[in-house]
Amino acid sequence: RATVRYFDPDRARPGLPQDVAALVDQIEDTGAGVQLVNLNPDQARRVIVQAGAFGEHEFSEVRYEKDGATRAVAVAGQWIAVDLQPSAAIRLDIGMRRFTNDPSYAFPWHGDQIPVPFH
């Protein structure tokens, strides 16, 4: 069971980008808490976070702190993209509706299709 799954869009592959660490620090029926850290002191990183191991959940809202204020962004989808500046960290409180989508092996950039390498 996985509450979230990560993708590296710059390398078009599943998993966390190089130099990025993640921690799910809270799990609830209606969401999760996720911490993301870019350990690279010179380069920004982009991470795509998916709702569920197979995209079976849907994000409803993301709350985070910036400049001492809590901000909230409404979301209605399986994925969110997070841009991390060099040596930056962020904690996301993610609202989630569980089991709203059919499970799929498709990556975020595949759309609704699962690529088949041989026809």
PyMOL commands that place a pseudoatom at each C-alpha (Angstrom):
pseudoatom trace, name=CA, resn=ARG, resi=1, chain=A, elem=C, hetatm=0, pos=[0.000, 0.000, 0.000]
pseudoatom trace, name=CA, resn=ALA, resi=2, chain=A, elem=C, hetatm=0, pos=[1.273, 3.447, -0.872]
pseudoatom trace, name=CA, resn=THR, resi=3, chain=A, elem=C, hetatm=0, pos=[-0.421, 6.735, -0.129]
pseudoatom trace, name=CA, resn=VAL, resi=4, chain=A, elem=C, hetatm=0, pos=[1.645, 8.630, -2.712]
pseudoatom trace, name=CA, resn=ARG, resi=5, chain=A, elem=C, hetatm=0, pos=[4.089, 7.830, -5.505]
pseudoatom trace, name=CA, resn=TYR, resi=6, chain=A, elem=C, hetatm=0, pos=[6.813, 10.063, -6.923]
pseudoatom trace, name=CA, resn=PHE, resi=7, chain=A, elem=C, hetatm=0, pos=[7.990, 10.769, -10.471]
pseudoatom trace, name=CA, resn=ASP, resi=8, chain=A, elem=C, hetatm=0, pos=[11.015, 12.542, -11.925]
pseudoatom trace, name=CA, resn=PRO, resi=9, chain=A, elem=C, hetatm=0, pos=[9.655, 14.499, -14.921]
pseudoatom trace, name=CA, resn=ASP, resi=10, chain=A, elem=C, hetatm=0, pos=[13.087, 15.735, -16.046]
pseudoatom trace, name=CA, resn=ARG, resi=11, chain=A, elem=C, hetatm=0, pos=[14.273, 12.156, -16.569]
pseudoatom trace, name=CA, resn=ALA, resi=12, chain=A, elem=C, hetatm=0, pos=[10.810, 10.817, -17.497]
pseudoatom trace, name=CA, resn=ARG, resi=13, chain=A, elem=C, hetatm=0, pos=[10.967, 8.024, -14.933]
pseudoatom trace, name=CA, resn=PRO, resi=14, chain=A, elem=C, hetatm=0, pos=[9.258, 6.890, -11.739]
pseudoatom trace, name=CA, resn=GLY, resi=15, chain=A, elem=C, hetatm=0, pos=[10.901, 7.671, -8.414]
pseudoatom trace, name=CA, resn=LEU, resi=16, chain=A, elem=C, hetatm=0, pos=[12.359, 10.736, -6.797]
pseudoatom trace, name=CA, resn=PRO, resi=17, chain=A, elem=C, hetatm=0, pos=[14.717, 12.997, -8.726]
pseudoatom trace, name=CA, resn=GLN, resi=18, chain=A, elem=C, hetatm=0, pos=[18.396, 12.880, -7.864]
pseudoatom trace, name=CA, resn=ASP, resi=19, chain=A, elem=C, hetatm=0, pos=[19.194, 14.690, -4.585]
pseudoatom trace, name=CA, resn=VAL, resi=20, chain=A, elem=C, hetatm=0, pos=[15.535, 14.764, -3.459]
pseudoatom trace, name=CA, resn=ALA, resi=21, chain=A, elem=C, hetatm=0, pos=[14.303, 13.119, -0.261]
pseudoatom trace, name=CA, resn=ALA, resi=22, chain=A, elem=C, hetatm=0, pos=[10.687, 12.535, 0.764]
pseudoatom trace, name=CA, resn=LEU, resi=23, chain=A, elem=C, hetatm=0, pos=[8.929, 11.570, 3.961]
pseudoatom trace, name=CA, resn=VAL, resi=24, chain=A, elem=C, hetatm=0, pos=[5.242, 10.823, 4.484]
pseudoatom trace, name=CA, resn=ASP, resi=25, chain=A, elem=C, hetatm=0, pos=[4.866, 11.991, 8.067]
pseudoatom trace, name=CA, resn=GLN, resi=26, chain=A, elem=C, hetatm=0, pos=[1.102, 11.736, 8.481]
pseudoatom trace, name=CA, resn=ILE, resi=27, chain=A, elem=C, hetatm=0, pos=[-1.636, 9.540, 7.048]
pseudoatom trace, name=CA, resn=GLU, resi=28, chain=A, elem=C, hetatm=0, pos=[-5.356, 10.137, 7.590]
pseudoatom trace, name=CA, resn=ASP, resi=29, chain=A, elem=C, hetatm=0, pos=[-8.585, 9.027, 5.916]
pseudoatom trace, name=CA, resn=THR, resi=30, chain=A, elem=C, hetatm=0, pos=[-8.846, 12.368, 4.134]
pseudoatom trace, name=CA, resn=GLY, resi=31, chain=A, elem=C, hetatm=0, pos=[-5.210, 13.109, 3.344]
pseudoatom trace, name=CA, resn=ALA, resi=32, chain=A, elem=C, hetatm=0, pos=[-1.534, 12.912, 4.130]
pseudoatom trace, name=CA, resn=GLY, resi=33, chain=A, elem=C, hetatm=0, pos=[1.433, 15.020, 5.181]
pseudoatom trace, name=CA, resn=VAL, resi=34, chain=A, elem=C, hetatm=0, pos=[4.476, 14.925, 2.903]
pseudoatom trace, name=CA, resn=GLN, resi=35, chain=A, elem=C, hetatm=0, pos=[7.882, 16.538, 3.373]
pseudoatom trace, name=CA, resn=LEU, resi=36, chain=A, elem=C, hetatm=0, pos=[10.118, 17.098, 0.326]
pseudoatom trace, name=CA, resn=VAL, resi=37, chain=A, elem=C, hetatm=0, pos=[13.742, 18.226, 0.485]
pseudoatom trace, name=CA, resn=ASN, resi=38, chain=A, elem=C, hetatm=0, pos=[16.120, 19.188, -2.327]
pseudoatom trace, name=CA, resn=LEU, resi=39, chain=A, elem=C, hetatm=0, pos=[19.590, 18.340, -1.068]
pseudoatom trace, name=CA, resn=ASN, resi=40, chain=A, elem=C, hetatm=0, pos=[21.350, 19.837, -4.100]
pseudoatom trace, name=CA, resn=PRO, resi=41, chain=A, elem=C, hetatm=0, pos=[22.901, 23.212, -3.197]
pseudoatom trace, name=CA, resn=ASP, resi=42, chain=A, elem=C, hetatm=0, pos=[23.044, 24.464, -6.803]
pseudoatom trace, name=CA, resn=GLN, resi=43, chain=A, elem=C, hetatm=0, pos=[20.181, 23.053, -8.878]
pseudoatom trace, name=CA, resn=ALA, resi=44, chain=A, elem=C, hetatm=0, pos=[16.412, 23.222, -8.552]
pseudoatom trace, name=CA, resn=ARG, resi=45, chain=A, elem=C, hetatm=0, pos=[14.413, 20.009, -8.849]
pseudoatom trace, name=CA, resn=ARG, resi=46, chain=A, elem=C, hetatm=0, pos=[10.852, 19.222, -9.928]
pseudoatom trace, name=CA, resn=VAL, resi=47, chain=A, elem=C, hetatm=0, pos=[8.890, 16.349, -8.364]
pseudoatom trace, name=CA, resn=ILE, resi=48, chain=A, elem=C, hetatm=0, pos=[5.516, 15.004, -9.421]
pseudoatom trace, name=CA, resn=VAL, resi=49, chain=A, elem=C, hetatm=0, pos=[3.505, 13.503, -6.570]
pseudoatom trace, name=CA, resn=GLN, resi=50, chain=A, elem=C, hetatm=0, pos=[0.767, 11.008, -7.487]
pseudoatom trace, name=CA, resn=ALA, resi=51, chain=A, elem=C, hetatm=0, pos=[-2.261, 10.201, -5.333]
pseudoatom trace, name=CA, resn=GLY, resi=52, chain=A, elem=C, hetatm=0, pos=[-1.868, 6.489, -4.557]
pseudoatom trace, name=CA, resn=ALA, resi=53, chain=A, elem=C, hetatm=0, pos=[0.504, 3.889, -5.963]
pseudoatom trace, name=CA, resn=PHE, resi=54, chain=A, elem=C, hetatm=0, pos=[-1.639, 3.471, -9.088]
pseudoatom trace, name=CA, resn=GLY, resi=55, chain=A, elem=C, hetatm=0, pos=[-3.317, 6.892, -9.248]
pseudoatom trace, name=CA, resn=GLU, resi=56, chain=A, elem=C, hetatm=0, pos=[-6.422, 5.432, -7.616]
pseudoatom trace, name=CA, resn=HIS, resi=57, chain=A, elem=C, hetatm=0, pos=[-6.914, 8.444, -5.338]
pseudoatom trace, name=CA, resn=GLU, resi=58, chain=A, elem=C, hetatm=0, pos=[-7.546, 12.113, -6.143]
pseudoatom trace, name=CA, resn=PHE, resi=59, chain=A, elem=C, hetatm=0, pos=[-6.017, 15.169, -4.518]
pseudoatom trace, name=CA, resn=SER, resi=60, chain=A, elem=C, hetatm=0, pos=[-8.524, 17.772, -3.325]
pseudoatom trace, name=CA, resn=GLU, resi=61, chain=A, elem=C, hetatm=0, pos=[-6.323, 20.456, -1.759]
pseudoatom trace, name=CA, resn=VAL, resi=62, chain=A, elem=C, hetatm=0, pos=[-2.698, 21.228, -0.917]
pseudoatom trace, name=CA, resn=ARG, resi=63, chain=A, elem=C, hetatm=0, pos=[-1.758, 23.418, 2.034]
pseudoatom trace, name=CA, resn=TYR, resi=64, chain=A, elem=C, hetatm=0, pos=[1.774, 24.668, 2.680]
pseudoatom trace, name=CA, resn=GLU, resi=65, chain=A, elem=C, hetatm=0, pos=[3.631, 27.501, 4.399]
pseudoatom trace, name=CA, resn=LYS, resi=66, chain=A, elem=C, hetatm=0, pos=[5.380, 30.287, 2.531]
pseudoatom trace, name=CA, resn=ASP, resi=67, chain=A, elem=C, hetatm=0, pos=[6.785, 33.447, 4.080]
pseudoatom trace, name=CA, resn=GLY, resi=68, chain=A, elem=C, hetatm=0, pos=[5.173, 32.572, 7.414]
pseudoatom trace, name=CA, resn=ALA, resi=69, chain=A, elem=C, hetatm=0, pos=[1.654, 32.294, 5.991]
pseudoatom trace, name=CA, resn=THR, resi=70, chain=A, elem=C, hetatm=0, pos=[-0.320, 29.145, 5.276]
pseudoatom trace, name=CA, resn=ARG, resi=71, chain=A, elem=C, hetatm=0, pos=[-1.489, 28.904, 1.685]
pseudoatom trace, name=CA, resn=ALA, resi=72, chain=A, elem=C, hetatm=0, pos=[-4.054, 26.568, 0.200]
pseudoatom trace, name=CA, resn=VAL, resi=73, chain=A, elem=C, hetatm=0, pos=[-4.481, 25.489, -3.412]
pseudoatom trace, name=CA, resn=ALA, resi=74, chain=A, elem=C, hetatm=0, pos=[-7.549, 23.606, -4.636]
pseudoatom trace, name=CA, resn=VAL, resi=75, chain=A, elem=C, hetatm=0, pos=[-6.685, 20.508, -6.676]
pseudoatom trace, name=CA, resn=ALA, resi=76, chain=A, elem=C, hetatm=0, pos=[-8.911, 18.081, -8.557]
pseudoatom trace, name=CA, resn=GLY, resi=77, chain=A, elem=C, hetatm=0, pos=[-6.590, 15.472, -9.988]
pseudoatom trace, name=CA, resn=GLN, resi=78, chain=A, elem=C, hetatm=0, pos=[-4.184, 12.595, -9.453]
pseudoatom trace, name=CA, resn=TRP, resi=79, chain=A, elem=C, hetatm=0, pos=[-0.943, 14.582, -9.667]
pseudoatom trace, name=CA, resn=ILE, resi=80, chain=A, elem=C, hetatm=0, pos=[0.697, 17.695, -8.317]
pseudoatom trace, name=CA, resn=ALA, resi=81, chain=A, elem=C, hetatm=0, pos=[4.038, 19.137, -9.408]
pseudoatom trace, name=CA, resn=VAL, resi=82, chain=A, elem=C, hetatm=0, pos=[6.373, 20.668, -6.838]
pseudoatom trace, name=CA, resn=ASP, resi=83, chain=A, elem=C, hetatm=0, pos=[9.326, 22.879, -7.787]
pseudoatom trace, name=CA, resn=LEU, resi=84, chain=A, elem=C, hetatm=0, pos=[12.065, 22.782, -5.161]
pseudoatom trace, name=CA, resn=GLN, resi=85, chain=A, elem=C, hetatm=0, pos=[14.727, 25.477, -5.168]
pseudoatom trace, name=CA, resn=PRO, resi=86, chain=A, elem=C, hetatm=0, pos=[18.328, 24.503, -4.295]
pseudoatom trace, name=CA, resn=SER, resi=87, chain=A, elem=C, hetatm=0, pos=[18.695, 23.421, -0.651]
pseudoatom trace, name=CA, resn=ALA, resi=88, chain=A, elem=C, hetatm=0, pos=[14.964, 23.945, -0.074]
pseudoatom trace, name=CA, resn=ALA, resi=89, chain=A, elem=C, hetatm=0, pos=[12.410, 21.978, 1.896]
pseudoatom trace, name=CA, resn=ILE, resi=90, chain=A, elem=C, hetatm=0, pos=[8.612, 22.066, 1.978]
pseudoatom trace, name=CA, resn=ARG, resi=91, chain=A, elem=C, hetatm=0, pos=[5.899, 20.297, 3.942]
pseudoatom trace, name=CA, resn=LEU, resi=92, chain=A, elem=C, hetatm=0, pos=[2.611, 19.652, 2.185]
pseudoatom trace, name=CA, resn=ASP, resi=93, chain=A, elem=C, hetatm=0, pos=[-0.695, 18.883, 3.875]
pseudoatom trace, name=CA, resn=ILE, resi=94, chain=A, elem=C, hetatm=0, pos=[-2.528, 17.128, 1.075]
pseudoatom trace, name=CA, resn=GLY, resi=95, chain=A, elem=C, hetatm=0, pos=[-6.286, 16.589, 1.091]
pseudoatom trace, name=CA, resn=MET, resi=96, chain=A, elem=C, hetatm=0, pos=[-7.305, 13.406, -0.690]
pseudoatom trace, name=CA, resn=ARG, resi=97, chain=A, elem=C, hetatm=0, pos=[-10.401, 11.558, -1.833]
pseudoatom trace, name=CA, resn=ARG, resi=98, chain=A, elem=C, hetatm=0, pos=[-9.644, 7.863, -1.779]
pseudoatom trace, name=CA, resn=PHE, resi=99, chain=A, elem=C, hetatm=0, pos=[-10.435, 5.281, -4.479]
pseudoatom trace, name=CA, resn=THR, resi=100, chain=A, elem=C, hetatm=0, pos=[-12.062, 7.685, -6.941]
pseudoatom trace, name=CA, resn=ASN, resi=101, chain=A, elem=C, hetatm=0, pos=[-10.076, 6.551, -10.017]
pseudoatom trace, name=CA, resn=ASP, resi=102, chain=A, elem=C, hetatm=0, pos=[-9.485, 3.227, -11.707]
pseudoatom trace, name=CA, resn=PRO, resi=103, chain=A, elem=C, hetatm=0, pos=[-5.959, 1.991, -10.865]
pseudoatom trace, name=CA, resn=SER, resi=104, chain=A, elem=C, hetatm=0, pos=[-3.459, 2.377, -13.716]
pseudoatom trace, name=CA, resn=TYR, resi=105, chain=A, elem=C, hetatm=0, pos=[0.212, 1.847, -14.458]
pseudoatom trace, name=CA, resn=ALA, resi=106, chain=A, elem=C, hetatm=0, pos=[0.274, 4.994, -16.635]
pseudoatom trace, name=CA, resn=PHE, resi=107, chain=A, elem=C, hetatm=0, pos=[2.797, 7.680, -15.721]
pseudoatom trace, name=CA, resn=PRO, resi=108, chain=A, elem=C, hetatm=0, pos=[1.665, 11.343, -15.509]
pseudoatom trace, name=CA, resn=TRP, resi=109, chain=A, elem=C, hetatm=0, pos=[2.942, 12.113, -19.020]
pseudoatom trace, name=CA, resn=HIS, resi=110, chain=A, elem=C, hetatm=0, pos=[1.134, 9.118, -20.577]
pseudoatom trace, name=CA, resn=GLY, resi=111, chain=A, elem=C, hetatm=0, pos=[-2.317, 10.671, -20.237]
pseudoatom trace, name=CA, resn=ASP, resi=112, chain=A, elem=C, hetatm=0, pos=[-4.987, 7.986, -20.102]
pseudoatom trace, name=CA, resn=GLN, resi=113, chain=A, elem=C, hetatm=0, pos=[-2.927, 5.521, -22.154]
pseudoatom trace, name=CA, resn=ILE, resi=114, chain=A, elem=C, hetatm=0, pos=[-0.418, 2.953, -21.003]
pseudoatom trace, name=CA, resn=PRO, resi=115, chain=A, elem=C, hetatm=0, pos=[2.349, 2.811, -23.624]
pseudoatom trace, name=CA, resn=VAL, resi=116, chain=A, elem=C, hetatm=0, pos=[2.930, -0.571, -25.197]
pseudoatom trace, name=CA, resn=PRO, resi=117, chain=A, elem=C, hetatm=0, pos=[6.451, -0.941, -26.581]
pseudoatom trace, name=CA, resn=PHE, resi=118, chain=A, elem=C, hetatm=0, pos=[5.545, -3.665, -29.061]
pseudoatom trace, name=CA, resn=HIS, resi=119, chain=A, elem=C, hetatm=0, pos=[2.586, -3.570, -31.454]
for i in range(1, 119): cmd.bond("trace and resi %d" % i, "trace and resi %d" % (i + 1))
show_as sticks, trace
zoom trace
